Amino acid sequence: MLQSVKDQPVTLVEHWLGELESAAKAGDDRALGRLFLAESYWRDAVALTWTLQTLCGADAIAGALAPALRTMGASEFRIGRADPPPQRVTRVEREAVEAFFSFETTIGRCRGVVRLCPDPADADQFRAWTFFTELEELKAFEETLGRNRPTGQSHSRDFRGPNWLDQRRDAVAYRDRDPAVLVVGGGQAGLAIAARLTQLGVDALIVDKHARIGDNWRHRYHALTLHNQVQVNHLPYMPFPPNWPTYIPKDKLANWFEAYVEAMELNYWAATELVGARYDLRHGRWAATLRLADGTERVINPRHVVMATGVSGIPNRPQIPGLETFAGQVQHSSEYRDGEDWSGRTAIVVGTGNSGHDIAQDLASSGATVTMVQRSPTLVVNIEPSAQLPYALYGEGLSLEHCDLIATSMPIPLTRKAHVHFTERSRELDKPLLDRLEDVGFKLDFGEDGTGWQFKYLTRGGGYYFNVGCSDMIAQGRIRLVQYADLDRFAESGARLKDGEIIDADLVVLATGYKGQEYLVAKLFGEDVAARVGPIWGFGDGLELRNMYRRTGQPGLWFIAGSLAQCRINSKYLALQIKAAEEGLIPAGAG
Ligand SMILES: Cc1cc2nc3c(=O)[nH]c(=O)nc-3n(C[C@H](O)[C@H](O)[C@H](O)COP(=O)(O)OP(=O)(O)OC[C@H]3O[C@@H](n4cnc5c(N)ncnc54)[C@H](O)[C@@H]3O)c2cc1C
């Protein structure tokens, strides 16, 4: 290799990409292996392996990358012409030359991000520390965007034929056809995947049991605004307007969802619930039973079902001693609506995650007397600046597309390291608050191995609180805190503590989270499908989320969930896999 630390980033990257392509063409797997550091990562998003996967270490990477490059006919590795040029950056406390690149395979146009670092054994040799490859578009199945947009002529040239509105009404009615894809759940996950599929010409129907698009946000507590800043939260294709507030209020987002469905021409049936489905392996189709708004049922036969029902599906109602004898109202957090209903009354909130805190604050702010019961240690971060630290990249002037590429290119082991750092920084920034919380007996934790809230979300979907004021109310004693271990049992009038004190209550809110999606899968599709699919969400091999955004053990069954950013990014990969299955490029199932 002719590389040198004195070389410009562009030269280094061009040289590295050239070597990669030559090694692949020559079938020289050892040369390919030499391009990677001993500690290195290759993450592929559907470009070379038709799935999402991460491999670690030069030998493992070369062993898998070499045949993948050959099988997929990968070539034309170039620094992306429309991308920011390669530059020296610091990522996860390591200096690297970072570059966006493009390449082609026989079936697709692809992109990637490579980070080159000097080899610790020979500082003059730059090798890859991280290598990310993603499928951007399938050749001959490009999205109908920009110059590829539909002409719209047919709507105005034939004066007797159906106009645009007639065609939209017909498309959404599904009178004499079934969709290719049934998307279950019309929150951000459902909208993102349906929008991507629609652009690829795949007929997709979203069903949601709520009466109105956006009700999944509208029905949440009164004061809710999003926790992440607006620049991180865009849906695909249609960014939020530039005058929108940094933290979007829930009803504004709910109304945007309605506008999005309309503007992106998505087929959406509200007040429609999937009540069960069975897969016909011989015909490669589901028989999916939908309960419609009028109470009747319709069976449809899509080739794919995409579950977009949220990380948290079925409410978790733990057995709490004596709760059945309590004379007041018991609600799960998902049933809670508005603190105004409880003004001047007393409430106990069980659970100290985001929902528990937000509901406690809503009740206390509405004039209720509130006690929170803490069941297990909880991570607390101030909403600003601590909770925003991981998103600094999105405010540094790069386009959304490039920020997403950088974020997606980071393998999970390095993301974990980054989050240990963010968590340590948050602990310093939030120390005054955290000290005051400990003074009133609040039990804190900082996630597995100190990886903080992000990994709590990715492994269990909760267990943390972004402080928007409730922690201050607890520290000030405006909301009382009791440990679950000090609770004896519930009685008719409220909670009895082990020291004999009774905390009277009119309302008990169980902010005790949700059961995993596995329960919903078993309920809707049967135990055999649940067994074939296995655990959903969280990390099995520590490298990719289980069963998310990629083929599962059940043909024709896919999952999408997560933050707005995760849905925006991963809906692209999921849609491309489904399109490829529809076009016969890959089998529909069992990955
Ligand atoms: C206070 C707060 C702030 C947040 N801030 C942010 C933020 O800033 N950024 C961010 O990315 N995330 C944020 N989140 C978290 C997260 O984005 C949301 O929880 C989000 O709602 C998840 O979207 P989803 O589409 O995956 O699932 P959901 O919104 O839960 O939607 C799932 C839908 O599936 C439907 N459904 C379920 N089962 C069926 C069935 N059998 N048939 C038909 N329909 C069904 C439900 O009716 C529901 O509408 C926040 C959450 C809260 C509470």
The ligand as an ORCA input file, in Angstrom:
! r2SCAN-3c Opt
* xyz 0 1
  C     -43.644     11.985     25.898
  C     -43.093     11.250     24.740
  C     -42.181     11.877     23.917
  C     -41.620     11.204     22.855
  N     -40.742     11.853     22.059
  C     -40.224     11.250     20.989
  C     -39.357     11.952     20.083
  O     -39.063     13.121     20.245
  N     -38.851     11.282     19.033
  C     -39.168      9.987     18.804
  O     -38.715      9.434     17.825
  N     -39.970      9.301     19.640
  C     -40.516      9.897     20.721
  N     -41.347      9.186     21.559
  C     -41.446      7.708     21.461
  C     -42.045      7.000     20.241
  O     -41.740      7.615     19.062
  C     -43.512      6.753     20.312
  O     -43.819      5.947     21.378
  C     -44.185      6.307     18.988
  O     -45.553      6.389     19.196
  C     -43.848      4.937     18.407
  O     -44.426      4.862     17.122
  P     -44.922      3.522     16.433
  O     -45.504      3.885     15.111
  O     -43.834      2.514     16.451
  O     -46.024      2.957     17.424
  P     -47.365      3.614     18.010
  O     -47.364      5.083     17.946
  O     -47.562      2.942     19.313
  O     -48.464      3.138     16.981
  C     -48.882      1.813     16.897
  C     -50.271      1.813     16.329
  O     -50.644      0.457     16.120
  C     -52.041      0.361     16.314
  N     -52.369     -1.059     16.538
  C     -51.870     -1.885     17.481
  N     -52.387     -3.119     17.351
  C     -53.246     -3.067     16.284
  C     -54.067     -4.013     15.634
  N     -54.141     -5.299     16.036
  N     -54.804     -3.615     14.578
  C     -54.745     -2.331     14.150
  N     -53.983     -1.388     14.720
  C     -53.224     -1.753     15.775
  C     -52.318      1.261     17.505
  O     -53.651      1.688     17.508
  C     -51.337      2.413     17.260
  O     -51.920      3.512     16.629
  C     -41.965      9.849     22.609
  C     -42.905      9.210     23.420
  C     -43.491      9.905     24.467
  C     -44.508      9.219     25.325
*
